[in-house]
């Protein structure tokens, strides 16, 4: 009778998950922007038409990265404070709702002079 033994050289699922968690925790944390500390660099009015298409509302995102999420949205004519210029985005905050703030494409903001 021949006995075959299979040796596993892989890691268990728990070990793999632990390694991923440790790697994630050891990554340097991105500095979070404290919007309250930013100075207003301008004001603007939201427009909803870009490239000939009316998007009806402009989403404000939590970051400019690809894994961003929507914080809130603004509609045509809303007034915003511009807090940061990160071409091609503005970091804006609604003047009517201080909790509505985030990044949007500059093309959706008509900057007041």
Protein Blocks (a to p, Z undefined) as FASTA:
>chain_A
ZZdddddfbdcfklmmmmmmmmmmmpccdddddfklpccfbdcdddfbeghiaehiacdd
fbfbfkbccfbdcdehiacddfbdcdfbdcdddfklmklgcdddfklpccdZZ
